[in-house]
Amino acid sequence: MPQDDRTAKARLRDAAIAVVVEQGLDGLTARRVAEVAGVSPGLVTHHFGSMDGLQEACDHHVAALVRESKRDAMAQGGGLDPLAAVRASQATTVIGYLAHRLSGDAPAVARLVDEMVDDAQDYIAEGEATGMIRPSDDPRGRAAVLVVWSLGALVLHDHLHRLLGVDLTDPDLEDGPQFLRYARPALDVLGRGLLTPEVATQLIDQFTDPDTPTSA
């Protein structure tokens, strides 16, 4: 077995994420996290100050995993391999964690969502630079809507499973046919759009906010 060269702090953080994925937020206790990490429970307080501090560290780490995987995907442009990108993104860990974490309305959840919107605006801009994504007159608004839509699918993952047979929290999601049942309609909406160009232009013109900055 390869030697685990992570610090005790990193092992605690990763253990906490694993506990949330497997047991939900109710199972997140210092004793359980320390048991999974193979360290003393007292190290939770030593490294993070409190369970809230540990949870915040988990939030930042998961947001960073999303940010890095999206940036890697944007850098590939039209040569992106979707299945390879999903497998490299630690998607099952990220999705399982967020599905539980987003069910609350604590200020920390709002900070996590804000961080993910900030990151999305940045990596979408990188996608524009590689020719993968078209420019927008309202990049911040687009990033916010896309993130909230995506996170909403995680919160309602049970219904997605019921309707399409796709379990986004399944550890083997990317290796089975159910991933395609989700990816194909998602890419159809994102890539081809839903409205015809004529109708989209007409509606966008009607709902243009005079305070929204437009491209030169």
Long-range contacts (C-beta under 8 A, 24 or more apart in sequence): 8-37, 8-39, 8-43, 8-47, 9-43, 9-47, 9-48, 11-37, 11-38, 11-39, 12-37, 12-39, 12-43, 12-44, 12-47, 12-48, 12-54, 13-54, 13-57, 13-58, 13-61, 14-61, 16-54, 16-55, 16-57, 16-58, 17-58, 17-61, 17-62, 17-93, 17-97, 18-93, 20-58, 20-96, 20-97, 20-100, 20-101, 21-92, 21-93, 21-96, 21-97, 21-100, 21-169, 22-96, 24-100, 25-100, 25-101, 25-103, 25-104, 28-55, 30-54, 52-108, 55-108, 56-108, 56-111, 58-97, 58-101, 59-101, 59-108, 59-111, 59-112, 59-115, 60-115, 62-93, 62-94, 62-97, 62-98, 62-101, 62-112, 63-112, 63-115, 63-116, 63-119, 65-89, 65-90, 65-93, 65-94, 66-94, 66-116, 66-119, 67-116, 67-119, 67-122, 67-123, 70-119, 70-120, 70-123, 71-123, 71-126, 74-123, 74-124, 74-126, 74-127, 74-130, 74-132, 74-133, 75-126, 75-130, 76-130, 77-127, 77-130, 77-131, 77-132, 78-131, 78-132, 80-132, 82-183, 82-187, 83-174, 83-179, 86-173, 86-174, 86-179, 87-174, 91-173, 91-174, 92-169, 92-170, 92-171, 92-172, 92-173, 92-174, 95-154, 95-157, 95-168, 95-169, 95-173, 96-169, 96-171, 98-151, 98-154, 99-154, 99-155, 99-157, 99-168, 99-169, 102-151, 102-154, 102-155, 103-155, 113-147, 113-148, 113-151, 116-147, 116-151, 117-143, 117-144, 117-147, 120-144, 120-146, 120-147, 135-215, 137-212, 137-213, 137-214, 137-215, 138-212, 138-213, 141-212
